[in-house]
Amino acid sequence: VQLVESGGGSVQPGGSLRLSCDAPGRIYAVYVMGWYRQAPGKQRELVATDTGGSTKYADSVKGRFTISRDAAKNTAYLQMNSLKPEDTAVYYCHAVVAVIPGEQDTLWGQGTQVTVSS
């Protein structure tokens, strides 16, 4: 099972983008879905997570980014508004799932580039 991301691209400061992350295939359960990002020369950092019961955001994106999930489709979204140049990074989808009962697997997407520049 592999996560598939889409929706990255280039946008001017103040613009918006929406990222999508699909977990195709047969999955028994999805416990957590979220987004991380990694800018050049920096460590990968948490952007937002959704456990199904609660959401968590990095302080730097609170009020601008919104994570949501479609549980029926095993899909997560990251709506990014009021984008800033410092949001420029490769964004990675992350999920904690059980492909079969009794297992717990951590999955990552391949990454999608988000560039905010005038």
Beta strands, then each sheet from edge to edge (+ up, - down):
strand 1: 4-6
strand 2: 9-11
strand 3: 17-22
strand 4: 29-38
strand 5: 45-50
strand 6: 55-57
strand 7: 65-70
strand 8: 75-80
strand 9: 89-98
strand 10: 105-108
strand 11: 112-116
sheet 1: 1+ 3- 8+ 7-
sheet 2: 2+ 11+ 9- 4+ 5- 6+
sheet 3: 2+ 11+ 9- 10+
end
